[in-house]
Amino acid sequence: MRITRCWLALGLLGVCATPAMGQSFRVQCPASTLTHPTAANNNAEPAYNGPTQFTTPPAVADPNHVAGMSGGYAVPVPATVNGAIKCQQISGGDGYSTMADGTQTFMFGFGPLSGLADVAAGLPSTQFPTVFDVPYQGSTTGQPNQFLQRGDPANSDSAASGASPGNGGTAGAAFTWNGAVGLAPDIAQTVTVANLLEGPFPVTTPATTAGTCTATPAANTVTAWTDAPSGFVAGQTIQISSATAEGGTATPTGYAGPATLTCVSATSGISPDGIVEYPFQWTAGTAGLASDTGNDIAAIASSQPVIDGHVDPRPIIDVGVMNANIPAPLSQLDEDDEFFLTLTNVGMIMRPDLFEQHTVHFHGYPNASSFYDGVPDASIAINIGASFTYYYLAPDAGTYFWHCHITPPEHLQMGMVSQLHVRPRQDRVPMGVNLATYLGYQNGIGLPTGTAADQRTVCNPGRDILCSATQPAVPNPNLGARSATAPTSGVQGTNLLTPATPQRYTYNDGDGSTAYDVEYPIQMHGFDPNFHFVGMTFNPEIFVDMKDKYFLLNGRSYPDTIKAGPQASMSSDGQLHYSQPMPTIINIPVGGKALLRMVNLSVSEYHTLQSLGIPMKEVGFMAKLLRDQAGQNTEFYTNSITLGGGESLDVILDASDDGCKSTGAPAGCSAKLYPAGSTFYLYSPQLDHLSNDAENFGGLMTEVHICNTVTGGETHGNTCN
């Protein structure tokens, strides 16, 4: 049974996935929260100047608060808040991918429903609220089509003619919008206005009244009466729309448009046609408007459209159906961020017999609550036609990954896998400061007078054996800028990109040992074409016979790994979809360092990757900095790494002097060994993993380019010059 998977043991109760019932498509991305209270500060990463400070306002009576009280609990001091808000929306469904030998493979998968342009460019689909909360407005925002098309952004980019971003087909992508698919303004309240009158009330029997609003309105005061309480409040701006009553009487000219209410009656009144109704009033721009009374429908009054998570399901279906990506859309956060991830289950077109649920499980990720863990036994599963928003507060820096946890061996093999990167606070420290000093601030060490430690960030090895952001035992002696002879620095500086940007780090190391210039996610995975074919053709899959034949880096085998831009596949809906948007080209500036965020998400295989020529420095494993509890650096150089399924590794491909000197070469060796224009290879030494099913010279392999300069960003889509 696939609606709810259960395991029944003799004499034991069944353990079942609990579905999310009674839902519909929704999305959430708040502009502010209790943790990040100032909306204007939540759309960029603030500099890290020290720990977030808290204050506790006194508890006071507050009739506008759901509990009747406000205050009495700790809240952050706005000027000290660290981190921001990021949001992402993904679809769960099916689709096709294209292997390097031309074979199309059926997938279950997640696809992007936000950040569409960024995903097509090989970037994360996480967005700040000011980007996420912008509905698609077609040609009014410079997009090629008035409405989202099936297959977008591939359709709008003219992928059928090869005009995809990053592959040389066009100077730039036609599709540039990164908001949430389906997001639409919501009108929360709509009421029918039965009577509409400007100025003093006429003499009627019974007398016309306005409840608690004025009974002697000015000449340009409009009074409206509704059959039921409107739900509006004084001071609210509403929208008045024209309407036509059954007798053919239309709303008189001059009323339609926005109206700011001056009064909303707390009680009922008597309308001009003698009915008990509910009045509200506003001031019109002109006097002398004709009245409309006794016709049942005088106008329509509604609240102003707002963005509150309401979605139009049509574009979600148009974009989300048959749009599975391998890897699934990348998530990227910074420490202290709040993350809102909405999963919308659009169903599977090629398997309409399956009422398959989906979840998002961040493997090894320290969630505060199992409710958002994605393991259906302990949380919930999302049904077809439903959405659910997961909430996370970004914890320690590192490389994590996520997958669907419904029948994991099946859904992982079928492609429902991706990565999540958490960047360290050290990225955001001010220019020129000592890294060890600011790591101390995170750990509550050496804080300025009057500044309290934030216990959420403190790493104390004496009481927490899992914390890895310990103070370095040996400080970096170089407190100047990076150079050819000193490729790392103990102070915050700039990287080797063109133009230079602030230095980034893999972890909060305090000594610059995990600094890098460019970063590239590398997701190792494999497909068994027989298993995928059986999964599409209504036959039971035989898990014991699962054997990968296609070996993938970021969803592609060599030589597709070195093709720039997104890779599109024709799907059964007759549209091209960007099924494999992320290449694996590694561009490194001369003397630079590339962070490779590696994960193995294969169900059945260990994978080994080897670098001949450029040493690899392993700096983190399973999102933990390689440093012992005494702060001793345990990073090491190697030329190959091996990962089992469900493991992650942070490796720096080191083309600086640090790299070649680790092999015993003299100072200045990088200029001779890794000159601009050089090409190296990152590949698997397992010969059967260097094939595309029956085709040789494929599989787990990609190229490393040494460049005079790297422009256009620090990750996929940049340019080697």
ROKOLGU-419420 format. One line per 4 residues: their letters; for each residue x, y negated, z negated of C-alpha. Coordinates in Angstrom, 2 decimals. Last residue first. Layout:
A = X:Y:Z | ... $
//
This chain:
NCTN = 39.75:-33.79:18.43 | 37.62:-31.15:16.71 | 34.02:-32.33:16.40 | 31.54:-31.74:13.56 $
GHTE = 28.34:-29.77:14.08 | 28.95:-27.39:11.20 | 30.57:-29.06:8.20 | 32.46:-32.15:7.03 $
GGTV = 30.99:-34.76:9.29 | 31.20:-36.17:12.80 | 34.95:-36.39:13.20 | 37.83:-33.99:12.66 $
TNCI = 41.26:-35.26:13.64 | 44.38:-33.79:15.24 | 42.58:-30.45:14.97 | 43.50:-26.94:13.85 $
HVET = 40.75:-24.60:15.11 | 39.67:-21.43:13.31 | 37.79:-18.93:15.45 | 35.17:-16.31:14.61 $
MLGG = 34.87:-12.57:14.12 | 32.46:-10.14:12.48 | 30.85:-8.40:15.46 | 32.14:-8.60:19.00 $
FNEA = 34.89:-7.09:21.11 | 33.11:-3.79:21.88 | 29.55:-3.24:23.07 | 27.63:-0.18:21.84 $
DNSL = 26.09:-2.07:18.87 | 27.80:-5.46:19.04 | 31.24:-4.43:17.89 | 33.98:-5.59:15.54 $
HDLQ = 32.39:-4.01:12.45 | 33.35:-0.52:13.74 | 36.97:-1.68:13.71 | 37.01:-2.67:10.05 $
PSYL = 39.75:-5.34:10.12 | 36.98:-7.96:10.09 | 37.77:-11.36:11.54 | 38.94:-14.91:10.95 $
YFTS = 41.02:-15.95:13.92 | 43.53:-18.72:14.53 | 43.65:-21.40:17.19 | 46.34:-24.07:17.28 $
GAPY = 45.69:-27.42:18.98 | 47.16:-29.44:16.13 | 50.11:-27.67:14.52 | 49.64:-24.98:11.82 $
LKAS = 53.03:-23.27:11.35 | 55.37:-26.17:12.06 | 53.45:-29.01:10.39 | 52.41:-26.63:7.59 $
CGAP = 56.02:-25.75:6.72 | 56.97:-29.22:5.51 | 58.25:-27.84:2.21 | 59.83:-24.39:2.58 $
AGTS = 58.00:-21.09:3.22 | 57.68:-18.59:0.36 | 54.23:-17.27:1.22 | 52.50:-19.68:-1.21 $
KCGD = 54.48:-22.43:0.53 | 52.32:-21.77:3.61 | 49.12:-22.64:1.81 | 50.26:-25.48:-0.42 $
DSAD = 51.86:-27.13:2.64 | 48.35:-27.58:4.03 | 46.41:-25.21:6.30 | 44.59:-23.65:3.32 $
LIVD = 41.43:-21.68:4.04 | 39.81:-22.27:0.67 | 37.69:-19.35:-0.54 | 34.55:-19.41:-2.67 $
LSEG = 33.05:-15.93:-3.04 | 29.56:-14.48:-3.28 | 28.32:-10.95:-3.96 | 24.93:-9.34:-3.31 $
GGLT = 26.16:-6.63:-0.96 | 29.82:-5.89:-1.55 | 32.55:-8.34:-0.67 | 36.08:-7.79:0.56 $
ISNT = 38.65:-10.57:1.01 | 41.74:-10.82:3.17 | 44.93:-12.87:3.50 | 45.41:-13.67:-0.17 $
YFET = 46.27:-16.61:-2.42 | 45.26:-16.78:-6.08 | 43.14:-18.78:-8.52 | 43.63:-17.79:-12.17 $
NQGA = 44.24:-21.31:-13.54 | 44.63:-21.23:-17.31 | 41.93:-23.23:-19.10 | 42.08:-21.17:-22.30 $
QDRL = 38.78:-19.47:-21.43 | 40.15:-18.28:-18.10 | 39.85:-20.06:-14.79 | 38.59:-18.71:-11.50 $
LKAM = 35.61:-21.06:-11.18 | 32.30:-19.20:-11.38 | 29.61:-19.16:-8.68 | 29.88:-15.38:-8.10 $
FGVE = 33.63:-15.67:-7.57 | 35.58:-18.91:-7.33 | 38.95:-20.27:-6.22 | 40.25:-17.66:-3.77 $
KMPI = 43.02:-19.26:-1.72 | 43.16:-18.02:1.86 | 46.42:-18.14:3.78 | 46.47:-19.27:7.43 $
GLSQ = 48.35:-16.96:9.80 | 46.18:-13.87:9.82 | 42.85:-14.34:8.10 | 40.88:-11.23:7.16 $
LTHY = 37.22:-10.64:6.42 | 36.01:-7.46:4.74 | 32.36:-6.39:4.48 | 30.79:-3.72:2.28 $
ESVS = 27.70:-2.34:3.98 | 24.13:-1.14:3.33 | 21.84:-4.01:2.38 | 24.04:-6.75:3.77 $
LNVM = 23.83:-10.11:2.05 | 27.56:-10.72:1.72 | 28.29:-14.30:0.76 | 31.11:-16.66:1.66 $
RLLA = 31.34:-20.40:1.06 | 34.46:-21.16:3.08 | 36.12:-24.38:1.91 | 38.48:-25.71:4.57 $
KGGV = 41.76:-27.43:3.70 | 43.79:-29.94:5.66 | 47.32:-30.42:6.95 | 46.02:-31.10:10.45 $
PINI = 42.24:-31.41:10.31 | 40.30:-28.11:10.07 | 37.51:-26.98:12.42 | 35.86:-23.63:11.62 $
ITPM = 33.28:-22.50:14.19 | 30.67:-20.29:12.54 | 27.51:-21.32:14.41 | 24.22:-22.08:12.61 $
PQSY = 20.82:-22.40:14.30 | 20.03:-18.71:14.83 | 16.30:-18.45:15.64 | 15.92:-21.92:17.16 $
HLQG = 12.60:-21.06:18.77 | 11.77:-20.84:22.48 | 8.07:-20.53:23.19 | 5.91:-17.88:24.85 $
DSSM = 4.21:-16.89:21.59 | 6.07:-13.56:21.74 | 9.36:-15.32:21.11 | 12.11:-16.59:23.37 $
SAQP = 15.26:-16.99:21.30 | 17.30:-20.16:20.71 | 20.87:-20.53:19.45 | 21.64:-23.80:17.69 $
GAKI = 24.73:-25.85:18.53 | 28.28:-24.82:19.32 | 29.04:-21.31:20.53 | 31.86:-19.86:18.40 $
TDPY = 29.75:-17.27:16.54 | 28.12:-16.25:19.83 | 31.39:-14.51:20.78 | 31.22:-12.81:18.28 $
SRGN = 28.09:-11.81:16.38 | 25.44:-14.22:15.12 | 23.18:-14.59:12.07 | 25.57:-16.74:10.06 $
LLFY = 28.31:-14.16:10.62 | 26.69:-10.96:11.82 | 27.47:-7.29:12.28 | 25.11:-5.50:14.67 $
KDKM = 24.94:-1.70:14.35 | 23.88:-1.48:10.70 | 22.82:1.96:9.50 | 19.52:2.68:7.70 $
DVFI = 18.83:6.44:7.79 | 17.97:6.66:4.07 | 15.52:3.77:4.46 | 13.27:5.57:6.93 $
EPNF = 10.81:2.93:8.10 | 7.22:4.05:8.60 | 6.02:3.31:12.12 | 3.86:0.33:13.04 $
TMGV = 6.02:-0.75:15.98 | 7.78:-3.81:14.59 | 9.42:-2.15:11.58 | 10.41:0.80:13.78 $
FHFN = 12.24:-1.61:16.06 | 13.93:-3.33:13.11 | 15.08:0.00:11.63 | 16.40:1.08:15.02 $
PDFG = 18.22:-2.22:15.52 | 20.07:-1.90:12.18 | 21.07:-5.49:11.47 | 24.03:-6.73:9.42 $
HMQI = 24.96:-9.65:7.20 | 27.86:-11.85:6.25 | 26.87:-15.45:5.53 | 29.64:-17.97:6.07 $
PYEV = 28.91:-21.49:4.84 | 31.47:-24.02:6.08 | 33.24:-26.79:4.22 | 35.65:-29.51:5.36 $
DYAT = 38.29:-31.54:3.52 | 38.75:-29.45:0.37 | 39.68:-29.91:-3.28 | 39.58:-26.82:-5.54 $
SGDG = 42.88:-27.53:-7.35 | 41.96:-31.17:-7.97 | 43.00:-31.05:-11.65 | 39.78:-31.38:-13.66 $
DNYT = 38.28:-28.27:-11.99 | 34.62:-29.24:-11.77 | 34.08:-26.89:-8.85 | 34.30:-26.75:-5.05 $
YRQP = 35.64:-30.27:-4.73 | 34.98:-33.25:-2.48 | 37.23:-36.24:-1.81 | 35.47:-39.49:-0.96 $
TAPT = 35.25:-40.15:2.81 | 37.95:-40.74:5.43 | 36.85:-41.80:8.90 | 38.07:-39.47:10.28 $
LLNT = 38.41:-36.64:7.79 | 41.51:-36.12:5.65 | 39.84:-36.59:2.25 | 39.77:-39.58:-0.08 $
GQVG = 40.78:-40.16:-3.69 | 39.78:-39.07:-7.18 | 42.79:-38.45:-9.38 | 44.66:-35.22:-10.20 $
STPA = 45.88:-34.87:-6.64 | 46.35:-31.98:-4.23 | 48.34:-31.74:-0.99 | 51.53:-33.10:-2.62 $
TASR = 54.30:-32.89:0.02 | 52.03:-33.76:2.94 | 50.24:-36.35:0.82 | 47.26:-36.70:-1.50 $
AGLN = 47.17:-40.03:-3.36 | 48.75:-40.52:-6.76 | 48.31:-38.81:-10.10 | 50.42:-35.81:-9.07 $
PNPV = 51.37:-33.93:-12.25 | 48.11:-31.93:-12.22 | 47.38:-31.11:-15.85 | 48.25:-27.63:-17.20 $
APQT = 45.63:-26.06:-19.48 | 42.83:-27.38:-17.30 | 39.75:-28.36:-19.35 | 37.10:-25.68:-19.09 $
ASCL = 34.39:-25.78:-16.42 | 34.06:-21.96:-16.46 | 31.23:-21.37:-18.91 | 30.34:-17.70:-19.26 $
IDRG = 32.09:-17.09:-22.60 | 29.91:-19.69:-24.30 | 30.60:-20.29:-28.00 | 34.36:-20.76:-28.13 $
PNCV = 34.54:-21.51:-24.41 | 32.66:-24.80:-24.93 | 31.42:-26.21:-21.63 | 29.16:-29.22:-22.25 $
TRQD = 26.79:-30.07:-19.40 | 23.36:-29.50:-20.97 | 24.68:-30.65:-24.35 | 24.94:-34.20:-23.03 $
AATG = 27.57:-35.82:-25.28 | 26.72:-39.17:-26.88 | 28.24:-42.50:-25.87 | 28.61:-45.10:-28.64 $
TPLG = 32.39:-45.24:-28.44 | 33.64:-43.97:-25.09 | 33.74:-40.18:-24.71 | 37.05:-38.40:-25.20 $
IGNQ = 35.58:-34.89:-24.99 | 31.86:-34.17:-24.65 | 32.40:-31.51:-21.99 | 31.08:-33.61:-19.13 $
YGLY = 33.18:-36.54:-20.42 | 36.22:-34.26:-20.53 | 35.71:-33.45:-16.86 | 35.85:-37.21:-16.40 $
TALN = 39.23:-37.47:-18.12 | 40.61:-34.44:-16.28 | 39.69:-36.00:-12.92 | 41.61:-39.21:-13.62 $
VGMP = 39.86:-42.12:-11.93 | 40.90:-43.63:-8.57 | 37.48:-43.69:-6.92 | 34.53:-43.19:-9.26 $
VRDQ = 33.30:-39.65:-10.06 | 30.71:-38.22:-7.69 | 32.40:-35.12:-6.31 | 33.38:-34.18:-9.89 $
RPRV = 29.69:-33.70:-10.63 | 29.97:-30.42:-8.75 | 28.09:-29.32:-5.60 | 25.48:-26.58:-5.86 $
HLQS = 25.19:-24.50:-2.69 | 22.23:-22.24:-1.92 | 22.49:-19.52:0.70 | 20.14:-17.46:2.88 $
VMGM = 18.24:-14.18:3.26 | 14.94:-12.88:4.69 | 16.51:-11.07:7.66 | 14.87:-7.67:8.22 $
QLHE = 17.56:-5.93:6.16 | 16.79:-8.25:3.26 | 13.03:-7.68:3.60 | 13.37:-3.89:3.71 $
PPTI = 15.90:-3.42:0.91 | 14.10:-6.09:-1.18 | 10.57:-4.61:-1.19 | 9.21:-8.08:-2.07 $
HCHW = 12.17:-9.96:-3.54 | 12.74:-12.39:-0.67 | 16.29:-13.70:-0.65 | 18.56:-16.27:-2.23 $
FYTG = 22.23:-17.13:-2.40 | 24.61:-18.92:-4.74 | 27.87:-20.76:-4.14 | 29.08:-22.86:-7.05 $
ADPA = 28.39:-25.77:-9.39 | 26.66:-25.07:-12.70 | 22.94:-25.78:-13.07 | 20.58:-27.55:-10.62 $
LYYY = 17.20:-28.03:-12.31 | 14.80:-25.75:-10.45 | 11.15:-25.79:-9.47 | 9.42:-23.40:-7.07 $
TFSA = 6.44:-24.70:-5.13 | 3.86:-22.16:-3.94 | 1.91:-22.08:-0.71 | -0.91:-19.83:0.47 $
GINI = -2.32:-18.59:3.78 | -0.67:-15.18:3.45 | -0.08:-14.40:-0.21 | 2.75:-15.70:-2.39 $
AISA = 4.16:-13.44:-5.09 | 4.26:-14.30:-8.78 | 6.59:-14.07:-11.78 | 7.99:-11.15:-13.78 $
DPVG = 7.13:-8.21:-11.52 | 7.25:-10.50:-8.50 | 10.95:-11.31:-8.88 | 10.89:-14.87:-7.53 $
DYFS = 12.61:-16.42:-10.54 | 10.27:-19.39:-10.87 | 8.09:-17.93:-13.64 | 11.22:-16.33:-15.10 $
SANP = 11.99:-19.69:-16.69 | 15.18:-21.69:-17.21 | 16.71:-20.15:-14.12 | 20.39:-19.23:-14.11 $
YGHF = 20.96:-18.15:-10.47 | 22.28:-14.61:-10.06 | 20.20:-14.06:-6.91 | 17.85:-16.97:-6.30 $
HVTH = 14.60:-15.13:-5.58 | 12.14:-16.70:-3.15 | 8.90:-14.75:-2.73 | 6.86:-13.19:0.07 $
QEFL = 3.59:-11.28:0.39 | 2.82:-9.04:3.35 | -0.78:-8.48:4.36 | 0.56:-6.18:7.04 $
DPRM = -1.77:-5.02:9.82 | -1.11:-8.22:11.75 | 2.47:-7.03:12.33 | 3.72:-8.97:15.35 $
IMGV = 2.00:-12.16:14.21 | 3.32:-12.06:10.66 | 1.75:-14.33:8.05 | 2.13:-18.08:7.45 $
NTLT = 3.36:-17.78:3.84 | 4.34:-21.26:2.65 | 7.30:-21.53:0.27 | 7.81:-24.94:-1.34 $
LFFE = 11.17:-25.71:-2.96 | 11.32:-28.60:-5.45 | 14.85:-29.22:-6.73 | 15.85:-31.48:-9.62 $
DDED = 19.44:-32.58:-9.26 | 21.84:-32.55:-12.25 | 24.59:-30.77:-10.27 | 24.26:-31.53:-6.58 $
LQSL = 22.06:-29.55:-4.23 | 22.26:-27.77:-0.87 | 19.69:-25.32:0.47 | 20.28:-23.57:3.82 $
PAPI = 17.32:-22.56:5.97 | 17.13:-18.78:6.50 | 20.17:-17.19:8.10 | 18.74:-15.94:10.37 $
NANM = 15.66:-18.02:11.13 | 12.04:-16.84:11.46 | 9.89:-19.18:13.56 | 7.19:-16.82:14.86 $
VGVD = 4.57:-19.00:13.10 | 5.97:-21.97:11.15 | 5.84:-24.73:13.76 | 2.31:-24.38:15.13 $
IIPR = 0.98:-22.86:11.89 | 2.30:-25.71:9.76 | 1.19:-28.17:12.46 | -2.42:-26.91:12.13 $
PDVH = -2.53:-26.59:8.32 | -2.78:-30.37:7.67 | -1.13:-30.92:4.32 | -1.96:-32.62:1.02 $
GDIV = 1.11:-33.02:-1.19 | 0.22:-36.40:-2.65 | 0.97:-38.90:0.12 | -1.75:-41.52:-0.19 $
PQSS = -4.66:-42.71:1.95 | -6.55:-45.55:0.28 | -9.59:-44.54:-1.75 | -12.85:-44.36:0.10 $
AIAA = -16.03:-46.38:0.60 | -18.46:-45.52:3.43 | -21.07:-48.05:4.47 | -24.80:-48.98:4.26 $
IDNG = -26.27:-45.51:4.22 | -29.73:-45.12:2.62 | -31.24:-47.93:4.76 | -32.81:-49.92:1.87 $
TDSA = -30.13:-52.59:1.81 | -27.57:-53.93:4.28 | -26.84:-57.60:3.65 | -25.48:-60.07:6.18 $
LGAT = -22.18:-61.77:5.38 | -22.44:-65.47:4.50 | -19.17:-65.92:2.64 | -15.66:-65.16:3.86 $
GATW = -12.62:-63.29:2.58 | -14.71:-61.00:0.42 | -14.29:-60.67:-3.34 | -14.96:-57.24:-4.80 $
QFPY = -17.74:-55.50:-6.74 | -18.83:-52.08:-7.99 | -22.32:-50.74:-8.70 | -23.74:-47.32:-9.62 $
EVIG = -27.36:-46.56:-8.71 | -30.85:-46.47:-10.22 | -33.06:-47.29:-7.23 | -35.19:-50.44:-6.81 $
DPSI = -34.30:-51.32:-3.18 | -32.00:-54.15:-4.35 | -30.07:-51.63:-6.52 | -30.72:-51.24:-10.24 $
GSTA = -27.64:-50.64:-12.40 | -25.70:-47.68:-13.76 | -23.05:-47.98:-16.45 | -19.29:-48.56:-16.61 $
SVCT = -19.53:-50.86:-13.64 | -16.45:-51.17:-11.45 | -15.27:-54.77:-11.26 | -12.77:-56.85:-9.28 $
LTAP = -12.15:-54.18:-6.67 | -9.56:-54.87:-3.98 | -11.18:-54.30:-0.59 | -9.50:-53.01:2.57 $
GAYG = -11.44:-53.07:5.82 | -15.04:-53.01:6.99 | -17.35:-55.61:5.42 | -17.28:-58.37:8.04 $
TPTA = -19.86:-57.19:10.56 | -23.00:-55.51:9.24 | -22.88:-51.73:8.70 | -25.03:-50.10:11.37 $
TGGE = -28.79:-49.65:11.35 | -29.81:-46.76:13.62 | -32.66:-45.43:11.51 | -30.52:-42.57:10.32 $
ATAS = -27.96:-45.02:8.94 | -24.79:-45.99:10.79 | -21.49:-46.31:8.98 | -18.66:-48.83:8.87 $
SIQI = -15.65:-48.13:6.69 | -14.64:-49.82:3.44 | -11.17:-48.86:2.19 | -10.17:-49.15:-1.46 $
TQGA = -7.72:-51.29:-3.39 | -7.86:-50.53:-7.10 | -7.94:-53.46:-9.54 | -11.03:-52.18:-11.32 $
VFGS = -11.25:-48.39:-11.15 | -12.85:-46.06:-8.60 | -14.55:-42.79:-9.58 | -17.53:-43.72:-7.43 $
PADT = -20.25:-42.81:-9.91 | -23.19:-41.37:-7.94 | -25.79:-42.86:-5.58 | -23.58:-45.84:-4.76 $
WATV = -24.25:-49.59:-5.05 | -22.03:-52.28:-3.52 | -21.74:-55.89:-4.68 | -19.75:-58.38:-2.59 $
TNAA = -18.62:-61.66:-4.13 | -18.34:-64.43:-1.51 | -21.27:-66.56:-2.73 | -20.44:-65.97:-6.38 $
PTAT = -22.07:-63.16:-8.33 | -24.70:-63.79:-10.99 | -25.38:-60.30:-12.39 | -21.69:-59.80:-13.19 $
CTGA = -20.51:-56.21:-13.58 | -21.60:-54.15:-16.62 | -24.59:-52.72:-14.76 | -25.08:-54.67:-11.54 $
TTAP = -28.78:-55.51:-11.73 | -31.61:-56.07:-9.22 | -34.89:-56.79:-10.99 | -37.67:-54.22:-10.70 $
TTVP = -39.17:-55.86:-8.78 | -36.90:-58.00:-6.68 | -35.59:-61.57:-6.55 | -32.48:-61.46:-4.38 $
FPGE = -29.02:-61.08:-5.94 | -26.48:-63.85:-5.46 | -23.63:-63.34:-2.94 | -22.82:-60.43:-0.63 $
LLNA = -24.93:-57.25:-0.58 | -24.38:-53.61:0.29 | -26.71:-50.77:-0.60 | -26.32:-46.99:-0.29 $
VTVT = -22.51:-46.88:-0.24 | -21.48:-43.27:0.40 | -18.45:-42.09:-1.54 | -14.97:-40.85:-0.64 $
QAID = -12.23:-40.13:-3.16 | -8.83:-38.41:-2.78 | -8.03:-39.50:0.75 | -4.83:-37.62:1.50 $
PALG = -2.15:-38.76:3.92 | -0.63:-35.84:5.82 | 2.30:-33.48:5.34 | 2.03:-30.74:7.95 $
VAGN = 5.78:-30.34:8.40 | 7.77:-32.08:5.68 | 10.10:-34.81:6.98 | 13.32:-34.41:8.98 $
WTFA = 12.54:-36.15:12.31 | 15.33:-36.44:14.92 | 14.11:-34.49:17.97 | 15.67:-35.66:21.22 $
AGAT = 19.05:-34.32:20.18 | 22.06:-36.29:21.29 | 24.35:-36.68:24.28 | 22.63:-33.75:25.90 $
GGNG = 23.50:-30.19:26.89 | 26.93:-30.34:25.25 | 26.13:-27.70:22.65 | 25.65:-29.92:19.61 $
PSAG = 21.95:-30.57:19.93 | 20.07:-28.43:22.45 | 19.58:-29.41:26.08 | 20.00:-25.95:27.57 $
SAAS = 17.06:-26.28:29.95 | 14.78:-24.12:27.78 | 16.07:-26.02:24.73 | 14.13:-29.08:25.85 $
DSNA = 14.80:-30.75:22.46 | 11.04:-31.17:21.97 | 10.48:-27.43:22.39 | 13.48:-26.41:20.27 $
PDGR = 12.31:-28.67:17.41 | 9.67:-27.38:17.58 | 8.51:-23.94:18.73 | 4.86:-24.86:19.01 $
QLFQ = 4.68:-28.63:19.38 | 4.48:-31.37:16.76 | 2.23:-34.17:17.94 | 2.88:-37.43:19.83 $
NPQG = 5.89:-35.90:21.55 | 9.44:-37.16:22.20 | 10.00:-38.65:18.72 | 10.83:-42.36:18.41 $
TTSG = 8.91:-43.01:15.21 | 5.71:-44.23:16.91 | 6.16:-41.45:19.49 | 5.18:-38.80:17.01 $
QYPV = 4.12:-39.81:13.53 | 5.33:-36.82:11.51 | 4.61:-37.52:7.86 | 7.38:-39.08:5.71 $
DFVT = 7.61:-37.51:2.23 | 10.79:-35.51:2.95 | 12.89:-38.51:3.96 | 12.08:-40.86:1.06 $
PFQT = 11.89:-37.81:-1.24 | 15.53:-36.73:-0.61 | 15.95:-33.77:1.73 | 16.98:-30.11:1.67 $
SPLG = 17.11:-28.60:5.18 | 20.83:-27.89:5.05 | 22.86:-28.53:8.24 | 23.49:-26.48:11.39 $
AAVD = 22.31:-29.24:13.76 | 18.98:-27.48:14.33 | 18.60:-27.36:10.54 | 19.11:-31.13:10.35 $
ALGS = 16.45:-31.82:12.99 | 13.92:-29.58:11.25 | 14.59:-30.99:7.77 | 11.31:-29.58:6.53 $
LPGF = 9.21:-26.56:7.49 | 12.28:-24.45:8.25 | 11.93:-20.71:8.84 | 12.04:-17.69:6.55 $
GFMF = 12.28:-14.22:8.03 | 10.90:-10.86:9.03 | 12.77:-10.02:12.17 | 12.42:-8.42:15.60 $
TQTG = 15.65:-8.09:17.58 | 16.28:-9.27:21.13 | 19.26:-7.60:22.77 | 21.50:-9.94:24.78 $
DAMT = 24.83:-8.33:23.80 | 25.46:-11.15:21.30 | 22.16:-10.46:19.50 | 19.09:-12.59:20.01 $
SYGD = 16.72:-13.22:17.11 | 12.96:-12.76:17.00 | 10.15:-13.89:14.72 | 8.31:-13.17:11.49 $
GGSI = 6.74:-14.95:8.54 | 7.63:-16.95:5.45 | 7.75:-20.69:5.97 | 10.09:-23.14:4.26 $
QQCK = 9.72:-26.53:2.57 | 12.56:-28.39:0.85 | 12.87:-31.13:-1.75 | 15.66:-33.00:-3.52 $
IAGN = 15.47:-35.29:-6.54 | 18.49:-37.14:-7.96 | 21.50:-36.51:-10.17 | 22.67:-38.37:-13.25 $
VTAP = 20.57:-40.74:-15.36 | 22.57:-43.39:-17.23 | 20.68:-46.55:-16.15 | 17.33:-44.84:-16.74 $
VPVA = 17.92:-43.89:-20.42 | 16.60:-40.34:-20.42 | 13.54:-39.39:-22.48 | 13.42:-37.67:-25.87 $
YGGS = 9.97:-37.10:-27.41 | 7.68:-39.14:-29.65 | 6.27:-41.24:-26.89 | 2.71:-41.18:-25.59 $
MGAV = -0.55:-40.22:-27.26 | -4.08:-39.38:-26.08 | -2.83:-36.02:-24.86 | -3.76:-36.72:-21.22 $
HNPD = -2.25:-40.19:-21.46 | -4.33:-43.22:-20.38 | -5.81:-43.67:-23.88 | -2.28:-44.10:-25.32 $
AVAP = -1.85:-44.05:-29.11 | 1.81:-44.40:-30.04 | 4.72:-42.01:-30.69 | 7.97:-43.89:-31.12 $
PTTF = 10.39:-43.92:-28.16 | 13.12:-41.26:-28.30 | 16.29:-42.16:-26.41 | 18.60:-40.16:-24.21 $
QTPG = 21.96:-40.69:-22.51 | 23.08:-38.89:-19.35 | 26.76:-37.98:-19.57 | 29.47:-40.14:-18.01 $
NYAP = 30.16:-42.32:-15.00 | 28.97:-39.90:-12.33 | 28.10:-42.00:-9.29 | 24.47:-41.81:-8.20 $
EANN = 23.38:-39.30:-5.54 | 20.88:-40.92:-3.21 | 17.09:-40.96:-2.96 | 16.25:-40.71:-6.67 $
NAAT = 17.27:-44.18:-7.83 | 14.25:-46.08:-6.46 | 11.90:-43.58:-8.09 | 13.16:-44.32:-11.61 $
PHTL = 12.10:-41.57:-14.04 | 14.51:-38.77:-13.09 | 14.03:-36.28:-15.94 | 10.45:-37.39:-16.60 $
TSAP = 9.82:-37.23:-12.87 | 10.03:-39.54:-9.85 | 9.26:-39.60:-6.12 | 7.54:-36.24:-6.41 $
CQVR = 8.01:-33.66:-3.64 | 5.28:-31.03:-3.60 | 3.68:-29.12:-0.71 | 0.28:-27.54:-0.25 $
FSQG = -1.25:-24.82:1.94 | -4.02:-22.98:0.15 | -4.20:-20.99:-3.06 | -6.82:-18.87:-4.76 $
MAPT = -4.47:-16.13:-5.88 | -0.70:-15.95:-6.27 | -0.12:-12.20:-6.24 | 1.17:-10.21:-9.24 $
ACVG = 3.66:-7.58:-8.12 | 2.98:-4.31:-9.89 | 4.46:-2.06:-12.55 | 2.09:0.88:-12.97 $
LLGL = 1.48:2.29:-16.44 | 3.27:5.46:-17.40 | 2.16:9.10:-17.80 | 3.64:10.12:-14.48 $
ALWC = 5.35:7.12:-12.98 | 3.59:4.68:-10.71 | 5.52:2.06:-8.78 | 3.34:-0.62:-7.29 $
RTIR = 3.51:-2.89:-4.25 | 0.52:-5.19:-3.89 | -0.87:-5.85:-0.41 | 1.55:-3.31:1.06 $
M = 0.00:0.00:0.00 $
//
